[in-house]
Each structure stands twice: as C-alpha cells, then as structure tokens.
Amino acid sequence: MQEEKEADEKKRLNLTELLMNVADTMQLKAGRRQNKIVLEGAEKGFLIEGREDKLRQVFINLIDNAIKYGRPKESIRLKITGQKGSVKISVANRGEGIRKEDAESIFEPFFCADRALSRELGSTGLGLSISKKIVEEHDGTISVTSTPKETTVFTVCFPDTGGEKEI
C-alpha cells in the first residue's frame, strides 16, 4: 500500500531530459517511416512537479500520433520553451491534419476523425483523452492547432516549478 502511494506522488523532474529520452526512444519507430524527430530548446533544463511515468506516456502518445498521422520522410518537431512561469512543449508534424470541426472532439474518449484510417493504424481513440487527463492532473493544458493538408501542432503547458537550469 505504501508503494502505491509513493508511485502516485509527484516529484521534481527535469522535463527536458524526459522529452529527450522519449524522443530518442521513439526515433526507431519514426525511422521506419523515414521521419526524423528534431528537438529544439533542449539546451535548457525545465523542472516541474510530476509523475515521470505518466508524463512519459503523454509524450509517447503525441509523438506516436505524429508518426502515424504525419507524412513519411518529414521531420517531427518537438520544442520546449519557458514562458512566464510555465513550460510549453509543442509536437508538430506535417500531414493530412485535423479538420476544424474535429479539433475539440479529438480529446474525447473513442473519438476518431477518420475511423477507417484509425482502424488501419490500430488506434482505439483513447490516447488523446488519456493524455488530456494526465496533463490536467499535472495542472497543465493541452491543445491542438491544425491546418488541413499542412501542419498539426499539439501544445502542452505546465507550471514551471523550478525555472530553467543549464543541463
């Protein structure tokens, strides 16, 4: 019981290091589609209070979606920046994009904008709703902007609890 409680507790972690680790892990999958994951802003370490396993799940899901729904042979751009007491992470890819009328619904459980494609890719429509719940549990926000046939950008913001530090 004590172990469960400790696993549920947030601790100070370096979000930049976590993002670098996830990007490295996901590069193998990206490489299968000749995509390259590019991380910008990693020269600064951003500290937040959080659960590493849960935050890792969020970024794996966002990068995995960028790979699955993006165009082959394109870069997937991750960017981490600090802004007025918060840390902002964006995950951008080029692909078919998300229609404006679907943008809010994609965070709902089981929502699939393109059911046939989602089935083909093995998607259940749960990843983004789970990611949103995790982000909100960390006092953060998640949003999407998309231009169909061009770029889709998911943006996650968290309170910056430790400021920047050189890594």
Number of C-alpha atoms within 10 A of each C-alpha: 5 6 7 8 8 10 12 12 10 13 14 13 18 20 25 25 17 18 21 16 12 17 21 15 12 19 19 14 16 24 14 12 15 15 21 21 23 16 19 15 14 18 14 19 22 27 23 22 19 23 18 17 11 17 18 16 15 22 22 19 18 20 25 17 17 25 28 19 19 24 19 17 14 17 19 23 18 24 17 24 18 19 11 8 12 19 23 20 24 22 23 25 26 24 21 16 19 22 14 13 9 13 15 12 15 20 22 15 14 16 18 19 16 10 14 11 13 16 12 8 12 10 16 13 19 16 22 21 17 18 23 19 16 20 20 15 13 19 13 17 17 20 15 18 17 20 15 14 14 14 16 23 23 18 19 22 22 23 20 19 16 16 16 17 11 8 11
